[in-house]
Amino acid sequence: MSDDPSKKRLGRGLAALIGEIDQPGDTHRPSVSADRRVPIEHVARNPRNPRREFNLSDLEDLSRSIRQHGIVQPVVVRSAGQDRYEIIAGERRWRAAQMAGLVDIPVIVRNVDDKTALEIAIVENVQRADLNPLEEAQGYEQLIAQYSYTQNDLGEVIGKSRSHVANSLRLLKLPQPVLDMLSSGTLTAGHARAIVSTSDPVALARMIVERGLSVRDAERLAQKEAQQAENRESGRGEEAPVKDADTLALERSLSDVLGLKVQLAHKSQGGQIRIDYKSLDQLDGLCRLLGAKS
């Protein structure tokens, strides 16, 4: 965990700011920023917004509501030059307002930098479950790459556990065809996590979709594929027995907590636990979680 006190306070600060954003028109609260209406063509989307997918049917529904009732909740923006603004939160409302033919929209102006704007966009979308799993992972990756967050710091900022962040980031290791399925909703995050460490996740993903397999079925399929690959590498011809559902569930639970691949091997008495890591950073993080001294 970072010792930087500003980052430790950041999660609460964002929560307070987003609380203000969620209640811009509450007459029982003092105004936090002057509302104004600006020409809709003077407002542009934030190119760093992690959300990329907008359901057309949902936009049309919102557009019809806006035609009838107007925009109830203002779009939150920041200045992007003279009489120009960039969206921080509310791109969906802005898109629907364009479809509804509005010439101007209500906005709340916030003076924030690139980092804070990205954090707000991610937190707002995560809280409202507006991001698909791929967009969420890409947003986390962007904050880590651009602003040097650790997974622990990022978890504090967005109000999620470190293991949630780690498991989201693991999805980005999947091949593009699987990421496309994840983005479209054809494949769930649970299915994707089950196959992320397999040798041919594309084939397994297609099989999961074609057969309509559950996440538990996908875990069994991935385990069988991993055992077959291990047998081929070791030269063994026999196929190892498929693990039972309880063992697979425990492996998944441990993997979610550690953010790393975990395998259990039961024997007649006792057994083995195997934790795979791919970098010294992952090993260091594991040691900290287990309380090991460096």
MIGUGU-662256 format. One line per 3 residues: for each residue y, z, x of C-alpha. Coordinates in nm, 3 decimals, decimal comma. Example, Ala and Ser with C-alpha at 12.3 -4.5 7.8 and 13.67 -1.06 7.14 Angstrom:
BEGIN
-0,450/0,780/1,230 | -0,106/0,714/1,367
This chain:
BEGIN
0,000/0,000/0,000 | 0,346/-0,086/0,126 | 0,574/0,196/0,244
0,882/0,001/0,136 | 1,044/0,220/-0,136 | 1,227/-0,076/-0,287
0,896/-0,245/-0,365 | 0,752/0,075/-0,510 | 1,044/0,090/-0,753
1,031/-0,279/-0,831 | 0,769/-0,264/-1,104 | 0,964/-0,006/-1,306
1,287/-0,199/-1,250 | 1,136/-0,522/-1,379 | 0,984/-0,342/-1,676
1,327/-0,206/-1,768 | 1,491/-0,546/-1,727 | 1,226/-0,722/-1,933
1,266/-0,448/-2,196 | 1,633/-0,542/-2,216 | 1,541/-0,910/-2,238
1,299/-0,838/-2,523 | 1,571/-0,656/-2,721 | 1,884/-0,868/-2,669
2,001/-0,854/-3,028 | 1,934/-0,485/-3,100 | 2,258/-0,353/-3,249
2,151/0,005/-3,179 | 2,159/-0,057/-2,803 | 2,473/-0,109/-2,594
2,518/-0,474/-2,495 | 2,377/-0,537/-2,147 | 2,534/-0,882/-2,113
2,761/-1,096/-2,325 | 2,568/-1,344/-2,541 | 2,707/-1,696/-2,547
2,606/-2,037/-2,674 | 2,585/-2,322/-2,426 | 2,508/-2,693/-2,467
2,133/-2,736/-2,449 | 2,167/-3,018/-2,195 | 2,338/-2,773/-1,958
2,018/-2,565/-1,938 | 1,731/-2,666/-1,710 | 1,381/-2,528/-1,661
1,300/-2,316/-1,358 | 1,086/-2,533/-1,125 | 0,921/-2,214/-0,997
0,808/-2,103/-1,343 | 0,430/-2,050/-1,314 | 0,374/-2,175/-1,669
0,297/-2,546/-1,675 | 0,099/-2,594/-1,997 | 0,270/-2,586/-2,339
0,061/-2,646/-2,649 | 0,223/-2,925/-2,850 | 0,108/-2,788/-3,186
0,255/-2,444/-3,107 | 0,582/-2,603/-2,997 | 0,601/-2,799/-3,323
0,544/-2,481/-3,525 | 0,817/-2,301/-3,333 | 1,046/-2,602/-3,367
1,011/-2,595/-3,748 | 1,091/-2,223/-3,747 | 1,398/-2,282/-3,531
1,523/-2,554/-3,765 | 1,504/-2,305/-4,051 | 1,607/-1,977/-3,887
1,762/-2,072/-3,552 | 1,669/-1,908/-3,221 | 1,624/-1,538/-3,296
1,577/-1,433/-2,932 | 1,820/-1,584/-2,677 | 1,695/-1,767/-2,371
1,748/-1,570/-2,049 | 1,916/-1,777/-1,778 | 2,098/-1,753/-1,449
2,389/-1,959/-1,322 | 2,302/-2,286/-1,147 | 2,656/-2,408/-1,080
2,964/-2,467/-1,291 | 2,864/-2,459/-1,659 | 2,499/-2,513/-1,562
2,211/-2,271/-1,609 | 1,849/-2,230/-1,505 | 1,593/-2,061/-1,730
1,446/-1,727/-1,622 | 1,256/-1,649/-1,944 | 1,226/-1,847/-2,265
1,133/-2,201/-2,161 | 0,909/-2,236/-2,468 | 1,203/-2,158/-2,699
1,422/-2,405/-2,507 | 1,162/-2,682/-2,541 | 1,118/-2,614/-2,913
1,497/-2,611/-2,961 | 1,514/-2,957/-2,804 | 1,246/-3,077/-3,046
1,443/-2,924/-3,333 | 1,753/-3,121/-3,231 | 1,976/-2,822/-3,149
2,291/-2,913/-2,958 | 2,347/-2,563/-2,820 | 2,143/-2,245/-2,776
2,217/-1,872/-2,734 | 2,165/-1,738/-2,382 | 2,178/-1,414/-2,188
2,297/-1,457/-1,830 | 2,138/-1,255/-1,551 | 2,256/-1,254/-1,190
1,923/-1,253/-1,002 | 1,788/-1,419/-0,688 | 1,493/-1,661/-0,659
1,241/-1,383/-0,593 | 1,341/-1,170/-0,891 | 1,358/-1,475/-1,119
1,000/-1,564/-1,023 | 0,882/-1,206/-1,069 | 1,039/-1,186/-1,415
0,887/-1,521/-1,516 | 0,540/-1,409/-1,407 | 0,559/-1,060/-1,559
0,699/-1,188/-1,890 | 0,431/-1,455/-1,921 | 0,149/-1,219/-1,817
0,263/-0,953/-2,068 | 0,264/-1,212/-2,347 | -0,062/-1,374/-2,232
0,119/-1,709/-2,208 | -0,035/-1,811/-1,874 | -0,377/-1,967/-1,838
-0,587/-1,814/-1,555 | -0,496/-2,092/-1,311 | -0,121/-2,058/-1,373
-0,147/-1,682/-1,330 | -0,330/-1,717/-0,998 | -0,083/-1,978/-0,873
0,207/-1,750/-0,964 | 0,055/-1,465/-0,763 | -0,011/-1,698/-0,470
0,351/-1,815/-0,479 | 0,487/-1,461/-0,459 | 0,252/-1,375/-0,173
0,326/-1,694/0,022 | 0,703/-1,697/-0,025 | 0,785/-1,327/-0,021
0,503/-1,169/0,186 | 0,368/-0,942/-0,084 | 0,040/-0,766/-0,026
-0,205/-0,762/-0,314 | -0,130/-0,392/-0,364 | 0,245/-0,454/-0,382
0,197/-0,740/-0,623 | -0,029/-0,530/-0,846 | 0,246/-0,268/-0,873
0,509/-0,531/-0,959 | 0,310/-0,698/-1,237 | 0,140/-0,384/-1,367
-0,213/-0,496/-1,278 | -0,477/-0,353/-1,046 | -0,521/-0,486/-0,694
-0,870/-0,603/-0,787 | -0,726/-0,804/-1,079 | -0,489/-0,979/-0,838
-0,768/-1,037/-0,584 | -1,003/-1,185/-0,844 | -0,730/-1,409/-0,982
-0,658/-1,543/-0,634 | -1,029/-1,609/-0,574 | -1,019/-1,869/-0,851
-0,793/-2,089/-0,637 | -1,088/-2,150/-0,401 | -1,262/-2,356/-0,672
-1,266/-2,739/-0,647 | -1,005/-2,932/-0,846 | -1,243/-3,048/-1,124
-1,326/-2,683/-1,200 | -0,958/-2,585/-1,180 | -0,884/-2,858/-1,435
-1,143/-2,709/-1,672 | -0,990/-2,365/-1,619 | -0,639/-2,496/-1,687
-0,743/-2,673/-2,008 | -0,935/-2,372/-2,138 | -1,269/-2,554/-2,127
-1,389/-2,290/-1,881 | -1,293/-1,921/-1,897 | -1,190/-1,705/-1,603
-1,516/-1,510/-1,641 | -1,722/-1,827/-1,607 | -1,514/-1,938/-1,308
-1,555/-1,605/-1,128 | -1,931/-1,630/-1,171 | -1,952/-1,962/-0,985
-1,668/-1,933/-0,733 | -1,902/-1,849/-0,442 | -2,177/-2,100/-0,523
-2,249/-2,414/-0,318 | -2,184/-2,658/-0,604 | -1,944/-2,501/-0,855
-1,856/-2,839/-1,009 | -2,215/-2,907/-1,118 | -2,255/-2,553/-1,246
-1,925/-2,567/-1,436 | -2,028/-2,889/-1,609 | -2,365/-2,739/-1,696
-2,196/-2,429/-1,840 | -1,966/-2,641/-2,058 | -2,236/-2,883/-2,172
-2,478/-2,604/-2,266 | -2,214/-2,368/-2,406 | -2,337/-2,087/-2,182
-2,200/-1,733/-2,200 | -2,052/-1,560/-1,896 | -2,375/-1,359/-1,856
-2,575/-1,684/-1,863 | -2,338/-1,833/-1,604 | -2,393/-1,532/-1,377
-2,771/-1,576/-1,399 | -2,735/-1,948/-1,327 | -2,514/-1,882/-1,025
-2,752/-1,616/-0,896 | -3,049/-1,851/-0,926 | -2,858/-2,125/-0,744
-2,760/-1,883/-0,465 | -3,120/-1,767/-0,423 | -3,247/-2,125/-0,406
-2,984/-2,213/-0,145 | -3,079/-1,906/0,060 | -3,445/-2,003/0,044
-3,367/-2,355/0,165 | -3,163/-2,222/0,456 | -3,434/-1,976/0,560
-3,714/-2,228/0,520 | -3,890/-2,027/0,252 | -4,052/-2,239/-0,012
-4,093/-1,973/-0,274 | -3,823/-1,901/-0,525 | -3,690/-1,547/-0,530
-3,710/-1,369/-0,866 | -3,402/-1,392/-1,084 | -3,215/-1,061/-1,106
-3,211/-0,876/-1,433 | -2,902/-0,860/-1,652 | -2,817/-0,499/-1,556
-2,818/-0,583/-1,185 | -2,599/-0,888/-1,241 | -2,356/-0,684/-1,449
-2,335/-0,418/-1,177 | -2,276/-0,684/-0,911 | -1,995/-0,830/-1,118
-1,840/-0,489/-1,179 | -1,844/-0,406/-0,807 | -1,705/-0,751/-0,723
-1,419/-0,699/-0,968 | -1,334/-0,361/-0,816 | -1,351/-0,477/-0,453
-1,225/-0,832/-0,502 | -1,516/-0,950/-0,286 | -1,862/-1,095/-0,347
-2,121/-0,818/-0,383 | -2,502/-0,862/-0,392 | -2,762/-0,596/-0,470
-3,125/-0,611/-0,360 | -3,355/-0,356/-0,524 | -3,680/-0,254/-0,356
-3,959/-0,024/-0,464 | -3,760/0,268/-0,326 | -3,390/0,227/-0,263
-3,239/-0,109/-0,180 | -2,951/-0,287/-0,011 | -2,593/-0,372/-0,099
-2,425/-0,670/0,065 | -2,047/-0,723/0,063 | -1,920/-1,059/0,186
-1,571/-1,094/0,338 | -1,410/-1,406/0,481 | -1,124/-1,268/0,688
-1,024/-0,961/0,887 | -0,757/-0,890/0,624 | -1,029/-0,867/0,359
-1,232/-0,637/0,585 | -0,927/-0,420/0,649 | -0,860/-0,397/0,275
-1,223/-0,300/0,212 | -1,205/-0,028/0,477 | -0,893/0,116/0,316
-1,060/0,117/-0,027 | -1,366/0,295/0,113 | -1,149/0,543/0,302
-1,279/0,434/0,643 | -1,070/0,529/0,944 | -0,959/0,249/1,174
